[in-house]
Each structure stands twice: as structure tokens, then as C-alpha cells.
Amino acid sequence: MITAGAPEHLSLMPDADAGDFYIGVDHGAVRLLDASLPLHVAVGDFDSVTPEEWDRVQQQAERVEHHAPEKDEVDLELAVRLAIRQGADEIHLFAGTGGRMDHALFALQMMEGCPVPVTMHDRQNRCRLLHPGTHDFTNGYDYISFLSLTGKVTGLTLSGFRYPLQDAVLSRGSSRCISNEIDARRASVSFRTGLLLVVESSDL
């Protein structure tokens, strides 16, 4: 679990499990402490914390990786690299973009190159990258959208959706699969080639 500093994301986080490893990114370390969640590592330049909060992080975190503000990587990239070094088999990122478009676009690019699955969460969205195969979904969000991150996704079949597809081609830049809805108790997505970005969203 990697968490950044937005306060509203903590309600999205699952209860702590023995197998989970929690990384607090910059002010996200304070948020984890506030929520009485584990803080296995605090990482970042900590330019968004007060002196009192910084003292608290140093005292209560199991480990602190403090980086200078002038560096080649953003704090999120440092946290993801740390999670991979720790042996993570999947990464859940909460409130990682801070509302900035440049950080959001970087996070999407990072998902493409990450050797383990990454899921991004905020109070409206859950975003993840799918590889060829069959993937099951259950209802939980108002809308579900699919975007091709490669030139095209082939063999795309949507079952259990309001707008189904059968063996279709989804090209990069197409809005054909935006704002679909799950229309059954269970739904599935399958495709043969390409990379598919899935964004599950709800209105505020």
C-alpha cells in the first residue's frame, strides 16, 4: 500500500492485513499515522510536512528514507521502486497524483512499465492496467471505461455490460468504450492483444 497526502483517500483503504506493506509518501506518512495504520517506511523529501509532523514521522515510522527536494525522481517513483525492492507482488496507490495532471500522466506511464500490477485509487476512481486474457468484474462504481494504451486492442469482448462487445478492435484514441456500465451480477472483459486501461468511476 502506497499512500500520499490527500485526507479523503484513507476511507478507501482496506483494513490492515498481515501481508500488507505500508509506505507513506511525504505527507502520506502523517496520514497513515493519523489513521492508526502501519507505517513501515516513510519516503520522500517531506517538504509538505510541518516540523512537528516531521518529528512524529521520524519517531513512529519503522524506517525513513529522506531525499533532497532537488532530485531526478518524484517521491511517488521512489516509493514504487521501494515497494518493488521489498518484493511486492502488487501495488495499491492511494491519492498519488495530488490533483496535478503531470503527476497523473506520469503515474499512468509508470503503470505501463512496472513489473507488478499497479492499481490507483482516489475518492472517485479506481484505475488499473490489464494484459491479454479474461478479467472478471463486479459492480461497485457507476461507470467503467476502457482505453487502449497500445495502437489497438484486438479481440475485445465485453460480457455483462450495458453496451456489450464481441471480438471488437479498440484503437488508441477511441472513445468507444467510455462510460459503460455493468448490467449484470457479474461481468467480464477479454481480449487477445494490446494493453487495456480500465477506469472505474463514480460521481461525487
Phi and psi in degrees as GROMACS dihedral restraints (atoms count N, CA, C in turn):
[ dihedral_restraints ]
;  ai    aj    ak    al  type     phi  dphi    fc
    3     4     5     6     1  -117.0    20    10
    4     5     6     7     1   126.0    20    10
    6     7     8     9     1  -126.3    20    10
    7     8     9    10     1   139.4    20    10
    9    10    11    12     1  -103.7    20    10
   10    11    12    13     1  -159.1    20    10
   12    13    14    15     1   -93.8    20    10
   13    14    15    16     1    -5.2    20    10
   15    16    17    18     1   -69.5    20    10
   16    17    18    19     1   130.4    20    10
   18    19    20    21     1   -69.1    20    10
   19    20    21    22     1   -30.0    20    10
   21    22    23    24     1   -74.0    20    10
   22    23    24    25     1   -12.5    20    10
   24    25    26    27     1   -75.1    20    10
   25    26    27    28     1   -20.3    20    10
   27    28    29    30     1   -64.5    20    10
   28    29    30    31     1   -29.0    20    10
   30    31    32    33     1   -67.5    20    10
   31    32    33    34     1   -17.0    20    10
   33    34    35    36     1   -84.2    20    10
   34    35    36    37     1   -18.1    20    10
   36    37    38    39     1   -76.5    20    10
   37    38    39    40     1   137.4    20    10
   39    40    41    42     1   -69.9    20    10
   40    41    42    43     1   162.7    20    10
   42    43    44    45     1   -60.8    20    10
   43    44    45    46     1   148.4    20    10
   45    46    47    48     1   -61.9    20    10
   46    47    48    49     1   134.7    20    10
   48    49    50    51     1  -115.7    20    10
   49    50    51    52     1   151.8    20    10
   51    52    53    54     1   -59.5    20    10
   52    53    54    55     1   -27.8    20    10
   54    55    56    57     1   -89.1    20    10
   55    56    57    58     1    -2.1    20    10
   57    58    59    60     1   -83.9    20    10
   58    59    60    61     1   148.5    20    10
   60    61    62    63     1  -124.2    20    10
   61    62    63    64     1   120.8    20    10
   63    64    65    66     1  -103.5    20    10
   64    65    66    67     1   127.4    20    10
   66    67    68    69     1  -119.7    20    10
   67    68    69    70     1   124.3    20    10
   69    70    71    72     1   -99.6    20    10
   70    71    72    73     1   122.0    20    10
   72    73    74    75     1   -95.6    20    10
   73    74    75    76     1   115.0    20    10
   75    76    77    78     1    52.9    20    10
   76    77    78    79     1  -119.7    20    10
   78    79    80    81     1   -68.6    20    10
   79    80    81    82     1   -15.0    20    10
   81    82    83    84     1   -61.0    20    10
   82    83    84    85     1   -26.5    20    10
   84    85    86    87     1   -63.5    20    10
   85    86    87    88     1   -40.6    20    10
   87    88    89    90     1   -66.0    20    10
   88    89    90    91     1   -40.0    20    10
   90    91    92    93     1   -62.5    20    10
   91    92    93    94     1   -38.8    20    10
   93    94    95    96     1   -64.7    20    10
   94    95    96    97     1   -42.1    20    10
   96    97    98    99     1   -64.0    20    10
   97    98    99   100     1   -41.1    20    10
   99   100   101   102     1   -59.7    20    10
  100   101   102   103     1   -34.0    20    10
  102   103   104   105     1   -90.1    20    10
  103   104   105   106     1     4.8    20    10
  105   106   107   108     1    58.1    20    10
  106   107   108   109     1    33.7    20    10
  108   109   110   111     1   -96.9    20    10
  109   110   111   112     1   159.7    20    10
  111   112   113   114     1   -62.3    20    10
  112   113   114   115     1   149.4    20    10
  114   115   116   117     1  -128.8    20    10
  115   116   117   118     1    85.7    20    10
  117   118   119   120     1   -70.7    20    10
  118   119   120   121     1   -41.6    20    10
  120   121   122   123     1  -142.4    20    10
  121   122   123   124     1   136.0    20    10
  123   124   125   126     1  -106.1    20    10
  124   125   126   127     1   128.0    20    10
  126   127   128   129     1  -134.3    20    10
  127   128   129   130     1   144.5    20    10
  129   130   131   132     1   140.4    20    10
  130   131   132   133     1  -173.5    20    10
  132   133   134   135     1   -93.2    20    10
  133   134   135   136     1   -11.2    20    10
  135   136   137   138     1    56.2    20    10
  136   137   138   139     1    38.8    20    10
  138   139   140   141     1   -81.1    20    10
  139   140   141   142     1    -5.8    20    10
  141   142   143   144     1  -108.7    20    10
  142   143   144   145     1    11.1    20    10
  144   145   146   147     1  -109.0    20    10
  145   146   147   148     1   152.2    20    10
  147   148   149   150     1   -79.5    20    10
  148   149   150   151     1   164.0    20    10
  150   151   152   153     1   -57.0    20    10
  151   152   153   154     1   -37.8    20    10
  153   154   155   156     1   -66.2    20    10
  154   155   156   157     1   -42.2    20    10
  156   157   158   159     1   -65.7    20    10
  157   158   159   160     1   -38.2    20    10
  159   160   161   162     1   -62.3    20    10
  160   161   162   163     1   -42.7    20    10
  162   163   164   165     1   -59.6    20    10
  163   164   165   166     1   -42.5    20    10
  165   166   167   168     1   -63.4    20    10
  166   167   168   169     1   -44.1    20    10
  168   169   170   171     1   -61.0    20    10
  169   170   171   172     1   -45.0    20    10
  171   172   173   174     1   -64.0    20    10
  172   173   174   175     1   -33.7    20    10
  174   175   176   177     1   -78.0    20    10
  175   176   177   178     1   -33.8    20    10
  177   178   179   180     1  -106.7    20    10
  178   179   180   181     1   -20.5    20    10
  180   181   182   183     1   -71.4    20    10
  181   182   183   184     1   143.5    20    10
  183   184   185   186     1   -66.5    20    10
  184   185   186   187     1   -32.6    20    10
  186   187   188   189     1  -152.1    20    10
  187   188   189   190     1   146.2    20    10
  189   190   191   192     1  -126.0    20    10
  190   191   192   193     1   129.7    20    10
  192   193   194   195     1  -114.2    20    10
  193   194   195   196     1   100.5    20    10
  195   196   197   198     1   -97.3    20    10
  196   197   198   199     1   123.5    20    10
  198   199   200   201     1  -115.9    20    10
  199   200   201   202     1   152.0    20    10
  201   202   203   204     1   -68.7    20    10
  202   203   204   205     1   148.5    20    10
  204   205   206   207     1   -61.0    20    10
  205   206   207   208     1   -33.9    20    10
  207   208   209   210     1   -88.5    20    10
  208   209   210   211     1   100.8    20    10
  210   211   212   213     1  -150.3    20    10
  211   212   213   214     1   168.3    20    10
  213   214   215   216     1   -84.2    20    10
  214   215   216   217     1   -17.1    20    10
  216   217   218   219     1  -118.4    20    10
  217   218   219   220     1   146.6    20    10
  219   220   221   222     1   -75.9    20    10
  220   221   222   223     1   161.9    20    10
  222   223   224   225     1   -58.0    20    10
  223   224   225   226     1   -36.2    20    10
  225   226   227   228     1   -61.8    20    10
  226   227   228   229     1   -42.9    20    10
  228   229   230   231     1   -63.1    20    10
  229   230   231   232     1   -40.1    20    10
  231   232   233   234     1   -61.4    20    10
  232   233   234   235     1   -40.5    20    10
  234   235   236   237     1   -66.9    20    10
  235   236   237   238     1   -41.1    20    10
  237   238   239   240     1   -65.6    20    10
  238   239   240   241     1   -43.0    20    10
  240   241   242   243     1   -60.0    20    10
  241   242   243   244     1   -40.0    20    10
  243   244   245   246     1   -63.1    20    10
  244   245   246   247     1   -44.1    20    10
  246   247   248   249     1   -60.2    20    10
  247   248   249   250     1   -40.6    20    10
  249   250   251   252     1   -66.1    20    10
  250   251   252   253     1   -41.9    20    10
  252   253   254   255     1   -62.0    20    10
  253   254   255   256     1   -31.1    20    10
  255   256   257   258     1   -77.1    20    10
  256   257   258   259     1    -5.9    20    10
  258   259   260   261     1    92.0    20    10
  259   260   261   262     1    22.3    20    10
  261   262   263   264     1   -59.4    20    10
  262   263   264   265     1   137.5    20    10
  264   265   266   267     1   -98.9    20    10
  265   266   267   268     1    -9.7    20    10
  267   268   269   270     1  -159.4    20    10
  268   269   270   271     1   154.7    20    10
  270   271   272   273     1  -126.7    20    10
  271   272   273   274     1   131.3    20    10
  273   274   275   276     1  -113.7    20    10
  274   275   276   277     1   124.1    20    10
  276   277   278   279     1  -112.5    20    10
  277   278   279   280     1   122.6    20    10
  279   280   281   282     1  -111.4    20    10
  280   281   282   283     1   124.9    20    10
  282   283   284   285     1    53.8    20    10
  283   284   285   286     1    47.8    20    10
  285   286   287   288     1   -86.8    20    10
  286   287   288   289     1    -9.5    20    10
  288   289   290   291     1  -101.6    20    10
  289   290   291   292     1   -18.0    20    10
  291   292   293   294     1    62.5    20    10
  292   293   294   295     1    19.7    20    10
  294   295   296   297     1    80.9    20    10
  295   296   297   298     1     0.4    20    10
  297   298   299   300     1   -95.5    20    10
  298   299   300   301     1   132.5    20    10
  300   301   302   303     1   -65.0    20    10
  301   302   303   304     1   -38.2    20    10
  303   304   305   306     1   -63.7    20    10
  304   305   306   307     1   -39.7    20    10
  306   307   308   309     1   -68.9    20    10
  307   308   309   310     1   -36.8    20    10
  309   310   311   312     1   -65.0    20    10
  310   311   312   313     1   -43.6    20    10
  312   313   314   315     1   -66.5    20    10
  313   314   315   316     1   -39.1    20    10
  315   316   317   318     1   -61.8    20    10
  316   317   318   319     1   -42.9    20    10
  318   319   320   321     1   -59.9    20    10
  319   320   321   322     1   -39.1    20    10
  321   322   323   324     1   -64.7    20    10
  322   323   324   325     1   -42.9    20    10
  324   325   326   327     1   -64.5    20    10
  325   326   327   328     1   -37.7    20    10
  327   328   329   330     1   -61.5    20    10
  328   329   330   331     1   -38.9    20    10
  330   331   332   333     1   -59.6    20    10
  331   332   333   334     1   -38.6    20    10
  333   334   335   336     1   -63.2    20    10
  334   335   336   337     1   -38.4    20    10
  336   337   338   339     1   -95.7    20    10
  337   338   339   340     1    -3.1    20    10
  339   340   341   342     1   -75.2    20    10
  340   341   342   343     1   136.7    20    10
  342   343   344   345     1   -75.1    20    10
  343   344   345   346     1    -8.3    20    10
  345   346   347   348     1  -127.3    20    10
  346   347   348   349     1   156.7    20    10
  348   349   350   351     1   -63.0    20    10
  349   350   351   352     1   138.7    20    10
  351   352   353   354     1  -121.2    20    10
  352   353   354   355     1   131.6    20    10
  354   355   356   357     1  -119.3    20    10
  355   356   357   358     1   127.8    20    10
  357   358   359   360     1  -102.9    20    10
  358   359   360   361     1   135.1    20    10
  360   361   362   363     1  -124.9    20    10
  361   362   363   364     1   138.5    20    10
  363   364   365   366     1  -140.6    20    10
  364   365   366   367     1  -173.2    20    10
  366   367   368   369     1   -70.7    20    10
  367   368   369   370     1   -12.3    20    10
  369   370   371   372     1  -115.2    20    10
  370   371   372   373     1   -19.6    20    10
  372   373   374   375     1  -138.0    20    10
  373   374   375   376     1   153.2    20    10
  375   376   377   378     1  -130.5    20    10
  376   377   378   379     1   128.1    20    10
  378   379   380   381     1  -129.8    20    10
  379   380   381   382     1   132.8    20    10
  381   382   383   384     1  -152.2    20    10
  382   383   384   385     1   166.4    20    10
  384   385   386   387     1  -109.8    20    10
  385   386   387   388     1   131.9    20    10
  387   388   389   390     1  -110.9    20    10
  388   389   390   391     1   142.4    20    10
  390   391   392   393     1  -103.2    20    10
  391   392   393   394     1   163.6    20    10
  393   394   395   396     1   -51.7    20    10
  394   395   396   397     1   143.9    20    10
  396   397   398   399     1   137.9    20    10
  397   398   399   400     1  -161.9    20    10
  399   400   401   402     1  -114.5    20    10
  400   401   402   403     1   135.1    20    10
  402   403   404   405     1  -132.9    20    10
  403   404   405   406     1   130.7    20    10
  405   406   407   408     1   -96.4    20    10
  406   407   408   409     1   148.8    20    10
  408   409   410   411     1  -134.5    20    10
  409   410   411   412     1   148.1    20    10
  411   412   413   414     1  -121.8    20    10
  412   413   414   415     1   157.8    20    10
  414   415   416   417     1   -69.2    20    10
  415   416   417   418     1   150.1    20    10
  417   418   419   420     1   178.7    20    10
  418   419   420   421     1   -18.5    20    10
  420   421   422   423     1  -124.7    20    10
  421   422   423   424     1   158.2    20    10
  423   424   425   426     1   -68.7    20    10
  424   425   426   427     1   -40.0    20    10
  426   427   428   429     1  -132.4    20    10
  427   428   429   430     1   155.4    20    10
  429   430   431   432     1  -140.2    20    10
  430   431   432   433     1   128.2    20    10
  432   433   434   435     1  -124.0    20    10
  433   434   435   436     1   149.3    20    10
  435   436   437   438     1  -126.8    20    10
  436   437   438   439     1   132.3    20    10
  438   439   440   441     1  -130.2    20    10
  439   440   441   442     1   138.1    20    10
  441   442   443   444     1   -82.0    20    10
  442   443   444   445     1   127.2    20    10
  444   445   446   447     1   -97.3    20    10
  445   446   447   448     1    -3.8    20    10
  447   448   449   450     1  -111.7    20    10
  448   449   450   451     1   179.2    20    10
  450   451   452   453     1   -52.7    20    10
  451   452   453   454     1   -38.7    20    10
  453   454   455   456     1  -161.3    20    10
  454   455   456   457     1   155.6    20    10
  456   457   458   459     1  -109.4    20    10
  457   458   459   460     1   128.8    20    10
  459   460   461   462     1  -112.4    20    10
  460   461   462   463     1   155.2    20    10
  462   463   464   465     1    69.2    20    10
  463   464   465   466     1    26.9    20    10
  465   466   467   468     1   -73.7    20    10
  466   467   468   469     1   121.1    20    10
  468   469   470   471     1  -127.0    20    10
  469   470   471   472     1   124.6    20    10
  471   472   473   474     1  -113.0    20    10
  472   473   474   475     1   118.1    20    10
  474   475   476   477     1  -118.1    20    10
  475   476   477   478     1   138.8    20    10
  477   478   479   480     1    82.4    20    10
  478   479   480   481     1    16.7    20    10
  480   481   482   483     1  -109.4    20    10
  481   482   483   484     1   157.2    20    10
  483   484   485   486     1   -60.4    20    10
  484   485   486   487     1   -37.1    20    10
  486   487   488   489     1  -117.5    20    10
  487   488   489   490     1    90.0    20    10
  489   490   491   492     1   -76.8    20    10
  490   491   492   493     1   162.2    20    10
  492   493   494   495     1  -136.3    20    10
  493   494   495   496     1   154.8    20    10
  495   496   497   498     1  -135.5    20    10
  496   497   498   499     1   113.6    20    10
  498   499   500   501     1    52.2    20    10
  499   500   501   502     1    47.5    20    10
  501   502   503   504     1   -95.8    20    10
  502   503   504   505     1   167.2    20    10
  504   505   506   507     1  -111.9    20    10
  505   506   507   508     1   127.3    20    10
  507   508   509   510     1  -112.5    20    10
  508   509   510   511     1   116.3    20    10
  510   511   512   513     1   -88.5    20    10
  511   512   513   514     1   152.2    20    10
  513   514   515   516     1   -61.2    20    10
  514   515   516   517     1   132.7    20    10
  516   517   518   519     1    92.1    20    10
  517   518   519   520     1    -5.0    20    10
  519   520   521   522     1   -83.8    20    10
  520   521   522   523     1   141.5    20    10
  522   523   524   525     1   -99.5    20    10
  523   524   525   526     1    15.2    20    10
  525   526   527   528     1   -58.3    20    10
  526   527   528   529     1   -33.1    20    10
  528   529   530   531     1  -110.8    20    10
  529   530   531   532     1    29.2    20    10
  531   532   533   534     1   -87.7    20    10
  532   533   534   535     1   140.6    20    10
  534   535   536   537     1    58.6    20    10
  535   536   537   538     1    46.7    20    10
  537   538   539   540     1   -81.9    20    10
  538   539   540   541     1   174.5    20    10
  540   541   542   543     1  -142.3    20    10
  541   542   543   544     1   142.6    20    10
  543   544   545   546     1   -73.7    20    10
  544   545   546   547     1   128.7    20    10
  546   547   548   549     1  -118.5    20    10
  547   548   549   550     1    16.5    20    10
  549   550   551   552     1  -147.7    20    10
  550   551   552   553     1   172.0    20    10
  552   553   554   555     1   -62.6    20    10
  553   554   555   556     1   -32.3    20    10
  555   556   557   558     1  -140.3    20    10
  556   557   558   559     1   143.7    20    10
  558   559   560   561     1  -133.7    20    10
  559   560   561   562     1   159.3    20    10
  561   562   563   564     1  -142.5    20    10
  562   563   564   565     1   154.3    20    10
  564   565   566   567     1  -128.6    20    10
  565   566   567   568     1   132.3    20    10
  567   568   569   570     1  -137.0    20    10
  568   569   570   571     1   150.4    20    10
  570   571   572   573     1  -158.9    20    10
  571   572   573   574     1   161.8    20    10
  573   574   575   576     1   -97.2    20    10
  574   575   576   577     1   -44.1    20    10
  576   577   578   579     1  -137.8    20    10
  577   578   579   580     1   155.5    20    10
  579   580   581   582     1   105.2    20    10
  580   581   582   583     1  -177.1    20    10
  582   583   584   585     1  -123.5    20    10
  583   584   585   586     1   133.3    20    10
  585   586   587   588     1  -120.1    20    10
  586   587   588   589     1   122.9    20    10
  588   589   590   591     1   -91.4    20    10
  589   590   591   592     1   126.2    20    10
  591   592   593   594     1  -113.3    20    10
  592   593   594   595     1   130.5    20    10
  594   595   596   597     1  -124.5    20    10
  595   596   597   598     1   114.9    20    10
  597   598   599   600     1   -99.2    20    10
  598   599   600   601     1   127.8    20    10
  600   601   602   603     1  -135.1    20    10
  601   602   603   604     1   152.7    20    10
  603   604   605   606     1  -133.3    20    10
  604   605   606   607     1   149.5    20    10
  606   607   608   609     1   -73.1    20    10
  607   608   609   610     1   149.6    20    10
